[in-house]
Amino acid sequence: MNLLSNVHLGLSDPTSNPERTTHIITNDYQYYHYKCDGFDDVGWGCGYRTLQTIASYLSLQQQQPGKKAGQVPSLKEIQETLVAIEDKKKSFVGSREWIGSFEVCLVIDKLFDVPCKILHCPSGENAMTDIFPKLEEHFAKSSARPIMMGGDHDASSKGVLGTCCVDNDHWLLVLDPHYYHQRGQHQTSAVKLQKEGYVRWTHTSEFDKQSFYNICLPQFNSSS
């Protein structure tokens, strides 16, 4: 696979206000998206791809002396893991069934020995603003990990790489896994992804007010 890394680099903060506070992950990750490995998962694989992006971050950080690095799992391996821990039935393997933040938590814990926490946001803009301090606290830590969010009405998986706030304005740095190559299309670039909005700052007012969101935050353990 020819994957791009750190596709948010070069993206400007969403505001030039000097009072802004911005926190963004500082370590490396690879951008996983629809069809990135040649497997056609368009329409159902976004949660798997966001999980793979998070897994790439964890794998790269674990590639240090004295640490056993986990490997980024394939979509089938993700399904097999969920069956092995008895979260899903055997028929789940090979299916096109979606996964959400809860399943991402289970797989990351199992394959990388990294515990996760779920934050539940009952609706869009106002509730998102209410939980924003917890997200900001997560990204303010050194070696903060990417997180995943997904909902019901807004069921599209999103990776989140950072936060920015000033006064009453709040933004999340969102990484969208829904990009894929059309036949005959040349390889993309970080600049193109930014221009087309696959990685961008999203104001909390843009989140669906009719949707709840579950947010998976990989935590730190004694071996991290």
Sequence and secondary structure as in RCSB ss.txt:
>XXXX:A:sequence
MNLLSNVHLGLSDPTSNPERTTHIITNDYQYYHYKCDGFDDVGWGCGYRTLQTIASYLSLQQQQPGKKAGQVPSL
KEIQETLVAIEDKKKSFVGSREWIGSFEVCLVIDKLFDVPCKILHCPSGENAMTDIFPKLEEHFAKSSARPIMMG
GDHDASSKGVLGTCCVDNDHWLLVLDPHYYHQRGQHQTSAVKLQKEGYVRWTHTSEFDKQSFYNICLPQFNSSS
>XXXX:A:secstr
    B TTTT   S   TT EEEE  S  B   TTTTS   TTT HHHHHHHHHHHHHHHHH STT        H
HHHHHHHHHTTSS GGGTT      HHHHHHHHHHHH   EEEEEE SSHHHHHHHHHHHHHHHHSTT   EEEE
ESSS   EEEEEEEEETTEEEEEEE TT    TT     HHHHHHTTSEEEEEGGGS TT  EEEEEE   TT 
